[in-house]
Amino acid sequence: MQLRQEIGLRQELVTQPQQILRSELIQTPLLQLEARFQQEIQENPFLELEDEMEQRLDKEDEKDDRLESNVVREAVQDGEDSHQKEAEREEREPDWEQMFDDQEDERQIYRANRAITEPVEIPQADIQTLSDNLREQLYMDRLTHRQQEIGEFIIGSLDARGYLDAPVDLIAALAEAEEDEVEEVLSRVQHYDPPGIAARTLQECLLIQIDLRDDIDQLVRRIVAEHFEDFVNRRYETIASALGVTPQMVQSSFGEISKLNPQPGEGVIDEKMNYIIPDLLVDVIQQTEDDEPEFVVMLNDGNIPSFYINEELKKLILKKNSDKKAREFAIQKAESARWFINAIMQRRTTMIRTMRAIVERQRAWFLSGKDIDLKPMILMDIADDISMDISTISRVTRDKYVQTPYGVRELKFYFNDRMETSSGDEVATRTIKAKLKEIIEAENKKKPLSDQTIADMLAEVGFPIARRTVQKYREQLNIPVKRLRRQV
């Protein structure tokens, strides 16, 4: 076997732990950041909360050597370093005194520029899921133990909309029961609250709700029971001719049917319900020298407590003749704390700069609050404005929300594709959608506009888009097709 030595050149990207931490915290929403901050405070004794520091200052009579002995018991170090390694380590050590001074200055700046907001407390409701609610009614009903078991299988077979997601024969096989028994229990469950629960089809769901109400005309039931396909397709004249009534009476019945709930399982409070707390705040200052409204951007970090660098551990690092193991433990925690604090500072700076750039580009929207005033804007635009990488802007805007004078908006809301108008100007696609919605709202409901007609009308006002694009935008806005918008 012959050995040989070769020299080669290779280029590779190595991501430092500090960079990973910064990227992670930048894309972390506020609530998760608070949890991460509390975890870091608990794991790193170098970081100290403001109230903890005040308590410690009341007990300053404890000696430094006592602290050192406590840290020694916590520190874990395998083996002892040689004198040569010790000398090399001291040469590599940064100027801790200068670093601590810089860190304290940054912390004071961070604290001074924080949004003046009260900590937000989220009330935790006594959550009861849909299944819990139905089981409670099941066991309050006068059913046998056998029927209750079948009812459990039925409730366990409901989907998120509240519909029965399994055939009766399968439930009968699983419950080791007859299909007639399952049908009987299913009929009882379908009359529980919310009305229409455990239905197998939309038609059955609507009929259950109609039968549970005494204030609905029988014409409504006949339309749903006997002419469901015509009802779905809004064939007013066909239904009116078949039932011997006027189209106006049919349309009135449609209004009653629209008040029913087609998905009784939705809207029920469950454990998956989320709360949105904005990461940023944008406020308007009306009084300026040139009478032009100005916007103030703040970071909503009121729930993140004020923190300090632990003075005793700081002294331990600065004291060269301290116990070696204790000092090495303190240096390790100081490095970790420094990385974390720098990442928090950079997160704040990046988010503020990004939001200010968004406000500057979307100033018209922040003045009016109307979607039609949104300008075309992509991630690269903001990245160029603040001289940052587009991946950083993507992380900053991911799952982040801002509180504006017009409500809470997701940061992604302000980014729109651009389209060129007939005059050569660029316009945001959201603006075209707003104009499309405006046209449909103003149409004659007796003769709704087709997608091609809407495309022609948009072209007349400078938005030349194809019929298929109109259809896509209409579906994104949850606007039904022409025949379903028609009214008598």
Phi and psi in degrees as a GROMACS rama.xvg file:
@    title "Ramachandran Plot"
@    xaxis  label "Phi"
@    yaxis  label "Psi"
@TYPE xy
-107.812  128.292  GLN-2
-95.942  142.634  LEU-3
-144.241  154.081  ARG-4
-112.318  132.697  GLN-5
-127.468  150.595  GLU-6
-115.454  126.706  ILE-7
-134.34  158.87  GLY-8
-112.988  126.102  LEU-9
-137.734  139.634  ARG-10
-112.601  127.782  GLN-11
-144.863  155.27  GLU-12
-97.6286  122.894  LEU-13
-113.929  120.747  VAL-14
-91.6896  122.827  THR-15
-76.9015  153.537  GLN-16
-57.597  -34.686  PRO-17
-63.412  -40.0604  GLN-18
-66.408  -39.3122  GLN-19
-62.8653  -43.3745  ILE-20
-64.1631  -42.6515  LEU-21
-62.7073  -44.9681  ARG-22
-63.0566  -38.4461  SER-23
-66.0763  -45.0696  GLU-24
-73.136  -31.7712  LEU-25
-62.6504  -38.8115  ILE-26
-91.3724  3.08632  GLN-27
-83.2366  124.822  THR-28
-65.343  168.885  PRO-29
-59.6007  -48.8304  LEU-30
-62.8778  -40.6284  LEU-31
-69.6415  -32.3308  GLN-32
-65.9257  -39.8885  LEU-33
-61.0019  -42.9728  GLU-34
-64.6159  -40.4312  ALA-35
-65.6063  -37.7283  ARG-36
-64.3085  -44.9077  PHE-37
-63.0313  -37.798  GLN-38
-64.3219  -42.5086  GLN-39
-65.3782  -38.8354  GLU-40
-62.3476  -40.5359  ILE-41
-70.861  -35.5146  GLN-42
-87.4799  -23.1917  GLU-43
-115.252  108.027  ASN-44
-69.1439  -10.6438  PRO-45
-72.3927  -24.2952  PHE-46
-95.4591  135.977  LEU-47
-135.236  132.533  GLU-48
-72.3039  158.057  LEU-49
-61.2163  -44.6185  GLU-50
-69.113  -32.1837  ASP-51
-66.6445  -36.3023  GLU-52
-66.373  -40.1442  MET-53
-63.3728  -37.9618  GLU-54
-66.8946  -37.3972  GLN-55
-69.2311  -35.0091  ARG-56
-64.5736  -21.4637  LEU-57
-75.6767  -10.3366  ASP-58
-124.087  43.2406  LYS-59
-73.3418  -4.02804  GLU-60
-76.8612  -6.12393  ASP-61
-72.7419  144.499  GLU-62
-86.4305  155.733  LYS-63
-64.7552  -36.4438  ASP-64
-67.1513  -27.1632  ASP-65
-66.9498  -41.1054  ARG-66
-61.8533  -41.8238  LEU-67
-60.6021  -40.4018  GLU-68
-65.6318  -35.3342  SER-69
-67.026  -41.3841  ASN-70
-67.3818  -34.4465  VAL-71
-61.5931  -39.3704  VAL-72
-67.2975  -29.2799  ARG-73
-83.4913  -31.4639  GLU-74
-70.4196  144.076  ALA-75
-125.501  120.713  VAL-76
-139.913  123.136  GLN-77
-86.3166  117.651  ASP-78
75.6383  -178.761  GLY-79
-123.152  139.709  GLU-80
-78.5137  151.706  ASP-81
-77.1408  167.229  SER-82
-63.7268  -33.3036  HIS-83
-66.1911  -44.1576  GLN-84
-65.1683  -35.6759  LYS-85
-63.1697  -42.5669  GLU-86
-65.4225  -40.3344  ALA-87
-64.7141  -38.8143  GLU-88
-64.7049  -40.2566  ARG-89
-65.5542  -35.1871  GLU-90
-67.171  -33.6365  GLU-91
-80.7113  -14.5684  ARG-92
-64.7626  138.042  GLU-93
-75.7936  173.41  PRO-94
-78.1515  92.8417  ASP-95
-63.1842  -37.3815  TRP-96
-62.9885  -45.8824  GLU-97
-66.0649  -38.1099  GLN-98
-65.0233  -41.4707  MET-99
-64.6126  -39.0977  PHE-100
-64.2385  -43.833  ASP-101
-63.4184  -40.7468  ASP-102
-64.1215  -38.8851  GLN-103
-67.8032  -38.6429  GLU-104
-62.3489  -43.7312  ASP-105
-63.9798  -38.5196  GLU-106
-65.3767  -38.8537  ARG-107
-66.7377  -39.7579  GLN-108
-64.2001  -43.283  ILE-109
-59.7158  -44.7375  TYR-110
-67.0415  -37.8598  ARG-111
-69.9055  -30.0961  ALA-112
-98.2959  6.35613  ASN-113
-68.2192  151.802  ARG-114
-64.4709  134.385  ALA-115
-81.9255  86.4529  ILE-116
-131.319  145.983  THR-117
-76.3618  144.297  GLU-118
-55.2665  133.627  PRO-119
-91.4545  120.577  VAL-120
-101.372  124.995  GLU-121
-93.6244  116.474  ILE-122
-66.7722  131.828  PRO-123
-94.6468  110.352  GLN-124
-76.335  156.512  ALA-125
-76.6633  91.5318  ASP-126
-76.8479  131.038  ILE-127
-126.872  120.337  GLN-128
-74.7873  168.282  THR-129
-60.901  -41.8879  LEU-130
-62.9705  -42.0025  SER-131
-61.0399  -42.5567  ASP-132
-62.9437  -43.4275  ASN-133
-69.6568  -38.3443  LEU-134
-65.5441  -36.4955  ARG-135
-61.7474  -42.7128  GLU-136
-69.3735  -33.1794  GLN-137
-62.5058  -45.2187  LEU-138
-81.7871  -11.43  TYR-139
-88.4479  -16.6709  MET-140
-75.1887  154.536  ASP-141
-84.2876  79.902  ARG-142
-121.724  155.339  LEU-143
-76.7416  166.612  THR-144
-60.2533  -37.3413  HIS-145
-63.2266  -43.8937  ARG-146
-67.1847  -34.8325  GLN-147
-64.6419  -38.3323  GLN-148
-63.282  -42.1674  GLU-149
-64.5723  -40.4635  ILE-150
-59.9745  -36.8161  GLY-151
-61.693  -41.998  GLU-152
-64.494  -39.3161  PHE-153
-65.0929  -47.6209  ILE-154
-63.6903  -36.7295  ILE-155
-71.4105  -10.444  GLY-156
-102.558  10.6291  SER-157
-85.0138  143.541  LEU-158
-91.4358  -175.017  ASP-159
-64.8309  -23.9921  ALA-160
-83.4554  -12.2955  ARG-161
97.1605  7.13212  GLY-162
-89.8573  153.103  TYR-163
-72.4065  120.405  LEU-164
-101.337  13.4756  ASP-165
-140.858  142.033  ALA-166
-67.9155  156.643  PRO-167
-62.5385  -37.7161  VAL-168
-65.4458  -33.6051  ASP-169
-69.3769  -42.7604  LEU-170
-62.3168  -40.0265  ILE-171
-61.9458  -40.3702  ALA-172
-66.9607  -41.8013  ALA-173
-67.7243  -37.6545  LEU-174
-86.843  -1.85262  ALA-175
54.046  52.0408  GLU-176
-134.386  170.183  ALA-177
-81.9932  153.554  GLU-178
-63.4161  -33.8235  GLU-179
-62.5392  -37.9866  ASP-180
-64.9875  -41.7415  GLU-181
-65.4869  -42.2498  VAL-182
-60.4623  -39.3293  GLU-183
-65.3344  -45.475  GLU-184
-68.7599  -37.9946  VAL-185
-60.2629  -40.37  LEU-186
-61.0597  -36.1039  SER-187
-69.9458  -44.0836  ARG-188
-64.3407  -35.2929  VAL-189
-65.5939  -13.8161  GLN-190
-100.624  8.11087  HIS-191
-78.5469  174.978  TYR-192
-94.7522  133.593  ASP-193
-78.3984  148.61  PRO-194
-59.3064  138.802  PRO-195
90.5296  2.91948  GLY-196
-68.2366  150.657  ILE-197
67.7115  20.0842  ALA-198
-73.8602  156.055  ALA-199
-96.8902  -24.3187  ARG-200
-138.418  165.907  THR-201
-62.8926  -40.4394  LEU-202
-60.1064  -45.9671  GLN-203
-64.8879  -38.2076  GLU-204
-60.6718  -45.4916  CYS-205
-68.1234  -39.5027  LEU-206
-65.3069  -37.815  LEU-207
-61.88  -44.5648  ILE-208
-66.4152  -38.0386  GLN-209
-64.5662  -42.3249  ILE-210
-68.0559  -25.1787  ASP-211
-81.9224  -8.97512  LEU-212
-112.09  141.137  ARG-213
-97.9912  -8.96638  ASP-214
-98.7396  11.7003  ASP-215
-105.494  133.564  ILE-216
-66.1954  149.001  ASP-217
-64.714  -22.5855  GLN-218
-61.2613  -35.9761  LEU-219
-61.9153  -44.3602  VAL-220
-66.2941  -39.4866  ARG-221
-65.0253  -37.6265  ARG-222
-63.0947  -46.1637  ILE-223
-71.0103  -39.7534  VAL-224
-78.356  -38.8282  ALA-225
-105.189  -21.5339  GLU-226
-135.01  48.7275  HIS-227
-65.9222  -41.4393  PHE-228
-63.3342  -42.6494  GLU-229
-65.9238  -34.4833  ASP-230
-64.1768  -45.1242  PHE-231
-61.5457  -36.3616  VAL-232
-95.6356  8.54846  ASN-233
53.7333  47.5436  ARG-234
-90.4512  80.0851  ARG-235
-59.3282  -49.1069  TYR-236
-65.4494  -38.4871  GLU-237
-63.5133  -45.1697  THR-238
-66.2508  -42.7921  ILE-239
-61.6129  -41.9474  ALA-240
-66.8206  -39.0815  SER-241
-70.6771  -33.7418  ALA-242
-98.1476  -5.028  LEU-243
70.2585  37.4424  GLY-244
-127.98  175.867  VAL-245
-86.0234  154.704  THR-246
-59.0534  -30.8185  PRO-247
-65.6569  -36.8661  GLN-248
-67.311  -37.1397  MET-249
-65.2592  -43.5663  VAL-250
-64.3431  -37.7007  GLN-251
-61.9578  -39.0866  SER-252
-65.942  -35.5129  SER-253
-61.3253  -37.0347  PHE-254
-62.8283  -38.141  GLY-255
-67.7427  -39.8365  GLU-256
-66.4827  -34.9231  ILE-257
-64.7168  -17.971  SER-258
-81.108  -11.6603  LYS-259
-78.9997  161.327  LEU-260
-99.7191  110.6  ASN-261
-75.7302  -14.3599  PRO-262
-135.237  80.1161  GLN-263
-63.9919  -19.5974  PRO-264
-78.7835  -20.707  GLY-265
-81.195  152.017  GLU-266
85.6296  -5.11801  GLY-267
-82.3787  131.782  VAL-268
-63.2275  128.999  ILE-269
-138.487  179.863  ASP-270
-70.7185  -9.26865  GLU-271
-90.1787  0.969901  LYS-272
-67.9116  132.323  MET-273
-111.643  155.107  ASN-274
-113.356  141.162  TYR-275
-105.638  121.745  ILE-276
-115.665  120.431  ILE-277
-63.8021  142.117  PRO-278
-83.8017  -23.0576  ASP-279
-132.776  156.565  LEU-280
-127.317  135.36  LEU-281
-124.118  120.202  VAL-282
-121.305  160.658  ASP-283
-110.711  133.109  VAL-284
-107.066  115.28  ILE-285
-81.1287  -34.1769  GLN-286
-86.6279  103.11  GLN-287
-130.658  167.179  THR-288
-62.9694  -38.8817  GLU-289
-97.928  15.4236  ASP-290
60.4279  20.2359  ASP-291
-98.4037  130.547  GLU-292
-60.813  138.145  PRO-293
-116.646  153.423  GLU-294
-113.611  138.447  PHE-295
-111.879  127.435  VAL-296
-106.498  127.35  VAL-297
-130.801  152.795  MET-298
-94.2201  127.309  LEU-299
-87.1812  81.1086  ASN-300
-120.651  34.7929  ASP-301
-63.3371  -23.1957  GLY-302
-86.2224  -10.5982  ASN-303
-83.0151  118.6  ILE-304
-70.3278  159.831  PRO-305
-71.428  142.185  SER-306
-130.469  160.031  PHE-307
-134.347  161.275  TYR-308
-83.5131  129.232  ILE-309
-61.6735  117.232  ASN-310
-64.9202  -37.6945  GLU-311
-68.6994  -41.433  GLU-312
-68.712  -32.1331  LEU-313
-62.7629  -43.6317  LYS-314
-63.4432  -36.1624  LYS-315
-63.6951  -37.3215  LEU-316
-73.28  -42.3746  ILE-317
-69.4897  -21.07  LEU-318
-87.4789  102.61  LYS-319
-64.3123  -30.5838  LYS-320
-91.6824  21.3975  ASN-321
-70.5532  166.478  SER-322
-56.2846  132.231  ASP-323
-61.9383  -45.8697  LYS-324
-66.3819  -40.9039  LYS-325
-64.337  -40.4678  ALA-326
-68.4758  -40.8016  ARG-327
-63.8458  -38.6094  GLU-328
-62.468  -43.8428  PHE-329
-65.6724  -38.6474  ALA-330
-64.44  -41.4415  ILE-331
-60.2591  -45.5067  GLN-332
-69.7522  -32.6163  LYS-333
-66.1535  -41.0829  ALA-334
-61.9615  -44.4509  GLU-335
-62.3404  -42.9775  SER-336
-64.2791  -39.6011  ALA-337
-64.1198  -43.5971  ARG-338
-61.3516  -44.3976  TRP-339
-65.4269  -44.8677  PHE-340
-64.9529  -42.5847  ILE-341
-62.6688  -37.8317  ASN-342
-66.196  -39.8886  ALA-343
-62.8479  -45.11  ILE-344
-62.0042  -44.4065  MET-345
-67.162  -37.4674  GLN-346
-58.2336  -47.0398  ARG-347
-62.0809  -47.8744  ARG-348
-61.4743  -44.2767  THR-349
-65.3234  -42.835  THR-350
-65.8868  -41.4238  MET-351
-63.8239  -46.1546  ILE-352
-63.2201  -41.0625  ARG-353
-63.2307  -45.4777  THR-354
-66.0497  -38.5327  MET-355
-64.14  -38.6128  ARG-356
-66.2578  -38.5945  ALA-357
-63.943  -45.1159  ILE-358
-61.2952  -40.5065  VAL-359
-64.0321  -42.1612  GLU-360
-76.4589  -31.2974  ARG-361
-107.629  34.1789  GLN-362
-56.6649  -38.7591  ARG-363
-60.7129  -39.8623  ALA-364
-68.4926  -40.9343  TRP-365
-68.2642  -17.3415  PHE-366
-86.8495  -32.5106  LEU-367
-111.121  -33.2237  SER-368
78.4238  10.9716  GLY-369
-99.8689  134.008  LYS-370
-61.1647  -27.6314  ASP-371
-68.0048  -16.2682  ILE-372
-91.9697  1.25273  ASP-373
-70.0545  136.565  LEU-374
-95.9981  155.977  LYS-375
-62.4018  133.292  PRO-376
-158.668  133.205  MET-377
-123.188  170.823  ILE-378
-58.8575  -37.0146  LEU-379
-62.6539  -32.243  MET-380
-60.6726  -47.342  ASP-381
-68.9008  -38.8474  ILE-382
-60.0657  -40.2374  ALA-383
-69.3567  -37.7479  ASP-384
-63.5922  -38.7444  ASP-385
-110.1  10.3509  ILE-386
56.5187  51.3149  SER-387
-129.161  164.694  MET-388
-72.0843  146.999  ASP-389
-64.326  -29.4132  ILE-390
-65.8713  -33.8318  SER-391
-66.3419  -42.9444  THR-392
-64.1601  -37.8989  ILE-393
-62.3426  -41.2093  SER-394
-67.4034  -40.0968  ARG-395
-63.2926  -39.8493  VAL-396
-88.4078  -4.64461  THR-397
-77.1363  121.868  ARG-398
57.957  31.0061  ASP-399
-111.22  148.771  LYS-400
-129.192  153.028  TYR-401
-128.901  137.636  VAL-402
-89.4835  118.854  GLN-403
-117.844  170.865  THR-404
-61.6848  -12.1325  PRO-405
-113.282  18.9793  TYR-406
110.825  -178.301  GLY-407
-86.8243  130.28  VAL-408
-128.494  145.494  ARG-409
-75.5529  144.162  GLU-410
-61.1434  -31.5455  LEU-411
-63.3585  -19.1455  LYS-412
-59.4639  -31.8837  PHE-413
-84.8182  -3.3921  TYR-414
-99.8828  126.434  PHE-415
-136.839  145.488  ASN-416
-68.8158  155.617  ASP-417
-107.332  149.55  ARG-418
-138.61  143.381  MET-419
-89.1833  131.121  GLU-420
-82.0796  175.371  THR-421
-65.3607  -22.598  SER-422
-88.7214  -1.58981  SER-423
95.4938  -4.70949  GLY-424
-80.7557  156.476  ASP-425
-96.2975  139.903  GLU-426
-138.247  149.073  VAL-427
-76.253  144.489  ALA-428
-62.0047  -30.1477  THR-429
-64.2612  -32.0549  ARG-430
-65.0515  -40.8365  THR-431
-64.8419  -40.5468  ILE-432
-62.3419  -40.048  LYS-433
-63.7856  -39.8164  ALA-434
-68.0957  -39.5675  LYS-435
-60.5386  -45.3205  LEU-436
-62.7452  -38.5359  LYS-437
-63.5177  -40.6938  GLU-438
-64.4334  -44.3323  ILE-439
-67.3559  -37.1013  ILE-440
-66.6453  -27.8269  GLU-441
-93.6056  -0.745127  ALA-442
-71.5429  162.235  GLU-443
-75.1097  114.688  ASN-444
-66.6278  -20.3781  LYS-445
-75.7895  -28.2839  LYS-446
-134.126  78.2665  LYS-447
-61.3605  157.395  PRO-448
-84.7305  143.93  LEU-449
-80.7729  165.54  SER-450
-62.5838  -35.9458  ASP-451
-67.508  -39.6865  GLN-452
-64.4295  -40.8097  THR-453
-63.6991  -40.5443  ILE-454
-61.6402  -40.1399  ALA-455
-65.694  -39.3832  ASP-456
-68.2009  -36.7382  MET-457
-67.62  -37.0397  LEU-458
-64.1893  -35.0198  ALA-459
-64.5304  -30.0086  GLU-460
-97.6111  12.7001  VAL-461
100.78  9.44589  GLY-462
-115.577  83.6526  PHE-463
-78.0718  95.2792  PRO-464
-124.771  157.634  ILE-465
-81.5327  164.599  ALA-466
-60.4627  -39.0239  ARG-467
-64.8565  -33.3323  ARG-468
-67.4253  -39.3271  THR-469
-60.9577  -43.3996  VAL-470
-62.1296  -42.0508  GLN-471
-63.983  -46.9863  LYS-472
-64.2928  -39.6  TYR-473
-63.1116  -41.5224  ARG-474
-67.2834  -35.9679  GLU-475
-66.1894  -29.0643  GLN-476
-88.5744  3.73865  LEU-477
59.2017  37.9749  ASN-478
-98.8604  125.312  ILE-479
-69.1927  171.166  PRO-480
-71.1216  173.631  VAL-481
-54.9479  -50.8072  LYS-482
-66.0246  -26.9934  ARG-483
-84.0168  -10.2353  LEU-484
-93.3796  -9.45856  ARG-485
-72.197  137.392  ARG-486
-126.061  151.684  GLN-487
